[in-house]
Amino acid sequence: MNEPVARVLPLLSVPHLDRLFDYRVPHELYDTAQPGVRVRVRFSGRLVDAILIERRRSTDYAGQLKPIERVVSPIPVVPEYLWRMVGHLAERSAGTRSDIIRSVIPPRHARAEADGLFGGGKPWADLVGSLVPVEECQRTSMADATAAWSAFRFGPELVRAAVEGRHPRASVLTPPGLDPAELVAALAAATAWGEGGVLVLAPTNRAVHAVVAALRRWLSAAQITQMTAAESPATRYRRYLAIVQGQARVVVGTRSAMLLPVAKLRLVVVLGEGDDNLVDPRAPYLHAREVAMHRAEAQEAGLVFTGVHRSAELQQWVEQGRLHTVGPTAEELRRRMPLIRAVGDSEVAQAAEATTAGSGRIPHVAFTAIRSALQAGSPALIQVPRRGYAPALACSACRAPARCRACNGPLELRGQEDSPAVPTCRWCGRPDPAFRCGDCGYRGVRMTVLGHDRTAEELGRAFPGIPVVRSSADRIVDSVRRRPEIVVATPGAEPRVAEGLYGAAVLLDPWLPLGRQDLRAGESALRQWMEAAALVSPRADGGCVVLAGEPHHAAVQQLIRWDPLGAARRELANRREAQFPPAVTVAAVDGTAQSVQELLQCWEAPPEAQVLGPVPLPAGVRLPAGLTPTHADQARRAIIRVPHAHAHALGTSLRTAQNVRQIQHAAAPLRVVMDPVRIG
């Protein structure tokens, strides 16, 4: 091979160095230094990791090229189509290619590489580990998938299209009581036995484990590649090698798996696409939903989104013809629906009055639903929007929010069984046993928001002798048995009932998610309610869902009518009227007043760009790196929006502006996020 020049990408998180550099290939590395391998090069006086992108006969560099120091591994880890995808996403998201590559490829592990592929390198079909012929596995998986999807309009047609490689694109709305993991697993197994690669993305490790467990009905453990942050570095790297070398055909993972180079990709499935966990919290803040759509279109693969709810982004794709709607038949939906009702104004007022008195806040209708479920031998689910005991406090006299005297952070009460609770700062953790209101000087506090611990305490007193299970983000319970017990959970942490459903569900404090200062507040609240209601038994079996809130609110009515389609259409129409995503493309520039101004001065505006702000960073949005909570008042946000036709130009111009700012050695904190989940 007479190509002595290697073009490499140094893996450096520096915007202005996000380009290819030429190096000389020593004669002893001619055979191993192939495109896609990881190499070590000397850059600016130090050894750094890099990816070899291509080999050339000549170079445009006038000086003497430095040699590649060594090839880290002869196994190519960046296929050509992954490199093209990384380049497109970097330009679209105003990020760097090295950041994206590092998020995809696990660090090299020599022992895992020496162990080689699984099963001694056997093909995927031979890893089944049984004496059942492949043809019978194909027939069984296809029949089971067709049966599982027969309750959906065009469901069997979707299965056939995915298995035959006709790349279907669908938004699937699942009815209550149906386990989405079983549905997705059946489709994935049938597609895999049809000799196609499958990538399943789920928002949490719990959802990944549920899909993997369901896949074991049709596939062996060796045929399922699970990729989450819970695996060890050696396991992740060995599984990545199996993926990149084509042995792994079914990959199930969280958001970190969204760019894994699955060979012969035929189907991408995304569960719960509206969940914020599908957004990478690291630059360039990619969303698995957007990456999945790009992959499906670029690699001509099928794409299926599943969930009880639909976001405005998916609704726009449906209206553009990029996705088709697949939902349950009317008979199937009626058969599975629980009774859903909301309490009236009088009961909401009574609950609020009871809360002030400290004796409870659950309306009588909810108590009746819980009691009926327990008497029927089923568990009851109570969804509380906040975890903890009392995560928000206020002055008892003037109702001003209780703040920490050290850092001005919010005070909360943390449930303590052995000692009285003391107001404690959520930011710095300092207790304030001698609280004094900064506005009126009064020393008393009241609980304005109650968490799941306080709710569990109230229910334990109201239903003596009934077990109370608590589940929240910091202590998730995966499943509960079908027996009389009360489950108090925060959104997303609701346990499933083993071999059954809840007899009732009560959705408390709906004003809290609805009142959040966020563009997606109503959409997120409805999704959380629908996901909880989907765990309840049908109305014919006594299943009941009670929302303790105003029944005339639009989101509450959409829940009662079980109208995810209407909710998505209404949300998209509101966004179009306000000119916010997904109707337009938006970039959020976060930092200090100085850093935001520096970027805007370096920025070359694309056509029809509109700059809003800078304004103080919205509450609840994570601070940019370099700003501490004590300096949160310095954080600013500027919103830049353009029509979709100029989205790529916006990402490219912001990427260039960051390069210029880096060259000028600007040090003030700055973060650029394209189409952020939280806008304000």
Solvent accessible surface area in square Angstrom, and as a share of the most:
residue,aa,sasa,rsa
1,M,128,0.57
2,N,103,0.53
3,E,50,0.22
4,P,41,0.26
5,V,9,0.05
6,A,0,0.00
7,R,52,0.19
8,V,0,0.00
9,L,0,0.00
10,P,1,0.01
11,L,20,0.10
12,L,19,0.09
13,S,64,0.41
14,V,38,0.22
15,P,26,0.17
16,H,60,0.27
17,L,36,0.18
18,D,16,0.08
19,R,128,0.47
20,L,32,0.16
21,F,36,0.15
22,D,27,0.14
23,Y,10,0.04
24,R,101,0.37
25,V,4,0.02
26,P,15,0.10
27,H,154,0.69
28,E,137,0.61
29,L,26,0.13
30,Y,40,0.15
31,D,125,0.65
32,T,52,0.30
33,A,0,0.00
34,Q,50,0.22
35,P,63,0.39
36,G,4,0.04
37,V,0,0.00
38,R,21,0.08
39,V,0,0.00
40,R,58,0.21
41,V,0,0.00
42,R,93,0.34
43,F,25,0.11
44,S,95,0.61
45,G,57,0.55
46,R,140,0.51
47,L,69,0.34
48,V,9,0.05
49,D,55,0.29
50,A,0,0.00
51,I,0,0.00
52,L,0,0.00
53,I,25,0.13
54,E,57,0.26
55,R,20,0.07
56,R,87,0.32
57,R,169,0.62
58,S,78,0.50
59,T,42,0.24
60,D,138,0.72
61,Y,132,0.50
62,A,110,0.85
63,G,42,0.40
64,Q,163,0.72
65,L,25,0.12
66,K,101,0.43
67,P,47,0.29
68,I,3,0.01
69,E,77,0.35
70,R,125,0.46
71,V,23,0.13
72,V,19,0.11
73,S,2,0.01
74,P,80,0.50
75,I,37,0.19
76,P,63,0.40
77,V,1,0.01
78,V,7,0.04
79,P,30,0.19
80,E,128,0.57
81,Y,61,0.23
82,L,2,0.01
83,W,40,0.14
84,R,141,0.51
85,M,7,0.03
86,V,0,0.00
87,G,17,0.17
88,H,74,0.33
89,L,10,0.05
90,A,0,0.00
91,E,60,0.27
92,R,64,0.23
93,S,8,0.05
94,A,6,0.05
95,G,8,0.08
96,T,11,0.06
97,R,42,0.15
98,S,1,0.01
99,D,29,0.15
100,I,1,0.00
101,I,3,0.02
102,R,103,0.38
103,S,31,0.20
104,V,3,0.02
105,I,9,0.05
106,P,4,0.03
107,P,99,0.62
108,R,91,0.33
109,H,62,0.28
110,A,60,0.47
111,R,171,0.62
112,A,3,0.03
113,E,29,0.13
114,A,86,0.67
115,D,71,0.37
116,G,31,0.29
117,L,43,0.22
118,F,59,0.24
119,G,45,0.44
120,G,83,0.80
121,G,38,0.37
122,K,104,0.44
123,P,86,0.54
124,W,7,0.03
125,A,23,0.18
126,D,81,0.42
127,L,16,0.08
128,V,25,0.14
129,G,75,0.72
130,S,59,0.38
131,L,181,0.90
132,V,64,0.37
133,P,73,0.46
134,V,50,0.29
135,E,102,0.46
136,E,75,0.34
137,C,17,0.10
138,Q,60,0.27
139,R,152,0.55
140,T,64,0.37
141,S,1,0.01
142,M,54,0.24
143,A,63,0.49
144,D,35,0.18
145,A,0,0.00
146,T,42,0.24
147,A,69,0.54
148,A,41,0.32
149,W,0,0.00
150,S,67,0.43
151,A,27,0.21
152,F,5,0.02
153,R,114,0.42
154,F,138,0.58
155,G,0,0.00
156,P,29,0.18
157,E,84,0.38
158,L,10,0.05
159,V,0,0.00
160,R,95,0.35
161,A,10,0.08
162,A,0,0.00
163,V,26,0.15
164,E,105,0.47
165,G,31,0.29
166,R,132,0.48
167,H,77,0.35
168,P,20,0.13
169,R,46,0.17
170,A,3,0.02
171,S,2,0.01
172,V,2,0.01
173,L,12,0.06
174,T,4,0.02
175,P,1,0.01
176,P,0,0.00
177,G,20,0.19
178,L,39,0.19
179,D,46,0.24
180,P,33,0.21
181,A,4,0.03
182,E,80,0.36
183,L,4,0.02
184,V,0,0.00
185,A,0,0.00
186,A,2,0.01
187,L,1,0.00
188,A,0,0.00
189,A,0,0.00
190,A,3,0.02
191,T,0,0.00
192,A,0,0.00
193,W,4,0.01
194,G,22,0.22
195,E,107,0.48
196,G,1,0.01
197,G,0,0.00
198,V,0,0.00
199,L,0,0.00
200,V,0,0.00
201,L,0,0.00
202,A,0,0.00
203,P,20,0.13
204,T,44,0.26
205,N,58,0.30
206,R,58,0.21
207,A,24,0.19
208,V,0,0.00
209,H,90,0.40
210,A,41,0.32
211,V,0,0.00
212,V,27,0.15
213,A,69,0.53
214,A,9,0.07
215,L,0,0.00
216,R,133,0.49
217,R,164,0.60
218,W,23,0.08
219,L,5,0.03
220,S,23,0.15
221,A,58,0.45
222,A,57,0.44
223,Q,1,0.00
224,I,16,0.08
225,T,12,0.07
226,Q,28,0.13
227,M,2,0.01
228,T,0,0.00
229,A,92,0.71
230,A,72,0.56
231,E,29,0.13
232,S,56,0.36
233,P,88,0.55
234,A,31,0.24
235,T,43,0.25
236,R,42,0.15
237,Y,0,0.00
238,R,61,0.22
239,R,56,0.20
240,Y,0,0.00
241,L,6,0.03
242,A,2,0.01
243,I,0,0.00
244,V,26,0.15
245,Q,88,0.39
246,G,38,0.36
247,Q,13,0.06
248,A,7,0.05
249,R,54,0.20
250,V,0,0.00
251,V,0,0.00
252,V,0,0.00
253,G,0,0.00
254,T,18,0.10
255,R,70,0.26
256,S,28,0.18
257,A,1,0.01
258,M,10,0.04
259,L,3,0.01
260,L,1,0.01
261,P,2,0.01
262,V,1,0.00
263,A,37,0.29
264,K,174,0.74
265,L,15,0.07
266,R,60,0.22
267,L,0,0.00
268,V,0,0.00
269,V,0,0.00
270,V,0,0.00
271,L,13,0.07
272,G,19,0.18
273,E,6,0.03
274,G,21,0.21
275,D,26,0.14
276,D,69,0.36
277,N,65,0.34
278,L,0,0.00
279,V,28,0.16
280,D,12,0.06
281,P,61,0.38
282,R,140,0.51
283,A,50,0.39
284,P,10,0.06
285,Y,40,0.15
286,L,17,0.09
287,H,21,0.09
288,A,0,0.00
289,R,12,0.05
290,E,69,0.31
291,V,1,0.01
292,A,1,0.00
293,M,4,0.02
294,H,41,0.18
295,R,1,0.00
296,A,0,0.00
297,E,75,0.34
298,A,63,0.49
299,Q,46,0.21
300,E,125,0.56
301,A,0,0.00
302,G,0,0.00
303,L,0,0.00
304,V,0,0.00
305,F,2,0.01
306,T,4,0.02
307,G,15,0.14
308,V,17,0.10
309,H,18,0.08
310,R,3,0.01
311,S,1,0.01
312,A,0,0.00
313,E,12,0.06
314,L,3,0.01
315,Q,5,0.02
316,Q,13,0.06
317,W,17,0.06
318,V,32,0.18
319,E,85,0.38
320,Q,98,0.43
321,G,49,0.47
322,R,89,0.32
323,L,2,0.01
324,H,122,0.55
325,T,43,0.25
326,V,7,0.04
327,G,4,0.04
328,P,16,0.10
329,T,37,0.22
330,A,53,0.41
331,E,112,0.50
332,E,23,0.10
333,L,49,0.24
334,R,165,0.60
335,R,142,0.52
336,R,46,0.17
337,M,33,0.15
338,P,6,0.03
339,L,62,0.31
340,I,13,0.07
341,R,110,0.40
342,A,16,0.12
343,V,2,0.01
344,G,30,0.29
345,D,93,0.48
346,S,75,0.48
347,E,39,0.17
348,V,52,0.30
349,A,60,0.47
350,Q,119,0.53
351,A,16,0.12
352,A,59,0.46
353,E,125,0.56
354,A,31,0.24
355,T,32,0.18
356,T,84,0.49
357,A,83,0.64
358,G,29,0.28
359,S,87,0.56
360,G,13,0.12
361,R,15,0.05
362,I,15,0.08
363,P,8,0.05
364,H,134,0.60
365,V,25,0.15
366,A,0,0.00
367,F,48,0.20
368,T,61,0.35
369,A,10,0.08
370,I,0,0.00
371,R,104,0.38
372,S,61,0.39
373,A,6,0.05
374,L,15,0.07
375,Q,141,0.63
376,A,76,0.59
377,G,22,0.21
378,S,5,0.03
379,P,0,0.00
380,A,0,0.00
381,L,0,0.00
382,I,0,0.00
383,Q,7,0.03
384,V,0,0.00
385,P,28,0.18
386,R,73,0.27
387,R,127,0.46
388,G,23,0.22
389,Y,31,0.12
390,A,0,0.00
391,P,5,0.03
392,A,25,0.19
393,L,7,0.04
394,A,3,0.03
395,C,0,0.00
396,S,38,0.24
397,A,59,0.46
398,C,56,0.34
399,R,124,0.45
400,A,16,0.13
401,P,93,0.59
402,A,3,0.02
403,R,93,0.34
404,C,9,0.05
405,R,161,0.59
406,A,57,0.44
407,C,23,0.14
408,N,93,0.48
409,G,0,0.00
410,P,20,0.12
411,L,1,0.00
412,E,21,0.09
413,L,25,0.12
414,R,105,0.38
415,G,43,0.42
416,Q,87,0.39
417,E,171,0.77
418,D,146,0.76
419,S,53,0.35
420,P,116,0.73
421,A,38,0.29
422,V,45,0.26
423,P,17,0.11
424,T,12,0.07
425,C,0,0.00
426,R,96,0.35
427,W,112,0.39
428,C,59,0.35
429,G,34,0.33
430,R,145,0.53
431,P,87,0.55
432,D,11,0.06
433,P,108,0.68
434,A,52,0.40
435,F,11,0.05
436,R,113,0.41
437,C,7,0.04
438,G,82,0.79
439,D,115,0.59
440,C,67,0.40
441,G,24,0.23
442,Y,110,0.42
443,R,133,0.48
444,G,23,0.22
445,V,46,0.26
446,R,61,0.22
447,M,44,0.19
448,T,50,0.29
449,V,11,0.07
450,L,7,0.03
451,G,0,0.00
452,H,6,0.03
453,D,29,0.15
454,R,22,0.08
455,T,0,0.00
456,A,3,0.03
457,E,63,0.28
458,E,13,0.06
459,L,0,0.00
460,G,31,0.30
461,R,141,0.51
462,A,47,0.36
463,F,17,0.07
464,P,109,0.69
465,G,83,0.80
466,I,49,0.25
467,P,59,0.37
468,V,43,0.25
469,V,33,0.19
470,R,86,0.31
471,S,0,0.00
472,S,1,0.01
473,A,75,0.59
474,D,99,0.51
475,R,137,0.50
476,I,73,0.37
477,V,42,0.24
478,D,93,0.48
479,S,61,0.39
480,V,11,0.06
481,R,152,0.55
482,R,131,0.48
483,R,93,0.34
484,P,53,0.33
485,E,3,0.01
486,I,0,0.00
487,V,0,0.00
488,V,0,0.00
489,A,0,0.00
490,T,12,0.07
491,P,37,0.23
492,G,48,0.46
493,A,2,0.02
494,E,16,0.07
495,P,0,0.00
496,R,87,0.32
497,V,12,0.07
498,A,48,0.38
499,E,176,0.79
500,G,28,0.27
501,L,39,0.19
502,Y,0,0.00
503,G,8,0.08
504,A,1,0.01
505,A,0,0.00
506,V,0,0.00
507,L,0,0.00
508,L,7,0.03
509,D,17,0.09
510,P,5,0.03
511,W,135,0.47
512,L,32,0.16
513,P,20,0.13
514,L,39,0.20
515,G,56,0.54
516,R,90,0.33
517,Q,138,0.61
518,D,16,0.08
519,L,45,0.22
520,R,17,0.06
521,A,7,0.06
522,G,27,0.26
523,E,20,0.09
524,S,17,0.11
525,A,0,0.00
526,L,3,0.01
527,R,24,0.09
528,Q,35,0.16
529,W,5,0.02
530,M,0,0.00
531,E,57,0.26
532,A,0,0.00
533,A,0,0.00
534,A,13,0.10
535,L,16,0.08
536,V,0,0.00
537,S,14,0.09
538,P,25,0.15
539,R,156,0.57
540,A,101,0.78
541,D,108,0.56
542,G,57,0.55
543,G,1,0.01
544,C,21,0.13
545,V,0,0.00
546,V,0,0.00
547,L,1,0.00
548,A,14,0.11
549,G,4,0.04
550,E,65,0.29
551,P,24,0.15
552,H,150,0.67
553,H,77,0.34
554,A,35,0.27
555,A,7,0.06
556,V,2,0.01
557,Q,57,0.25
558,Q,15,0.07
559,L,0,0.00
560,I,54,0.27
561,R,139,0.51
562,W,18,0.06
563,D,41,0.21
564,P,12,0.08
565,L,46,0.23
566,G,19,0.18
567,A,7,0.06
568,A,1,0.01
569,R,129,0.47
570,R,131,0.48
571,E,32,0.14
572,L,0,0.00
573,A,54,0.42
574,N,74,0.38
575,R,2,0.01
576,R,104,0.38
577,E,151,0.68
578,A,48,0.37
579,Q,82,0.36
580,F,45,0.19
581,P,3,0.02
582,P,10,0.06
583,A,19,0.15
584,V,11,0.06
585,T,0,0.00
586,V,0,0.00
587,A,0,0.00
588,A,0,0.00
589,V,0,0.00
590,D,0,0.00
591,G,0,0.00
592,T,18,0.11
593,A,60,0.47
594,Q,113,0.50
595,S,0,0.00
596,V,0,0.00
597,Q,86,0.38
598,E,39,0.18
599,L,0,0.00
600,L,36,0.18
601,Q,130,0.58
602,C,32,0.19
603,W,32,0.11
604,E,144,0.64
605,A,63,0.49
606,P,12,0.08
607,P,81,0.51
608,E,128,0.57
609,A,31,0.24
610,Q,87,0.39
611,V,60,0.35
612,L,55,0.27
613,G,43,0.41
614,P,58,0.36
615,V,76,0.44
616,P,94,0.59
617,L,23,0.11
618,P,27,0.17
619,A,76,0.59
620,G,67,0.64
621,V,22,0.13
622,R,140,0.51
623,L,38,0.19
624,P,1,0.00
625,A,95,0.73
626,G,69,0.67
627,L,21,0.10
628,T,69,0.40
629,P,71,0.45
630,T,89,0.52
631,H,87,0.39
632,A,33,0.26
633,D,110,0.57
634,Q,85,0.38
635,A,1,0.01
636,R,68,0.25
637,R,6,0.02
638,A,0,0.00
639,I,14,0.07
640,I,0,0.00
641,R,37,0.13
642,V,2,0.01
643,P,45,0.28
644,H,81,0.36
645,A,93,0.72
646,H,42,0.19
647,A,10,0.08
648,H,78,0.35
649,A,42,0.32
650,L,0,0.00
651,G,0,0.00
652,T,53,0.31
653,S,17,0.11
654,L,0,0.00
655,R,39,0.14
656,T,71,0.41
657,A,0,0.00
658,Q,37,0.16
659,N,37,0.19
660,V,52,0.30
661,R,21,0.08
662,Q,72,0.32
663,I,103,0.52
664,Q,114,0.51
665,H,163,0.73
666,A,28,0.22
667,A,101,0.78
668,A,20,0.15
669,P,29,0.18
670,L,39,0.19
671,R,21,0.08
672,V,10,0.06
673,V,16,0.09
674,M,15,0.06
675,D,48,0.25
676,P,8,0.05
677,V,27,0.16
678,R,49,0.18
679,I,11,0.06
680,G,45,0.43
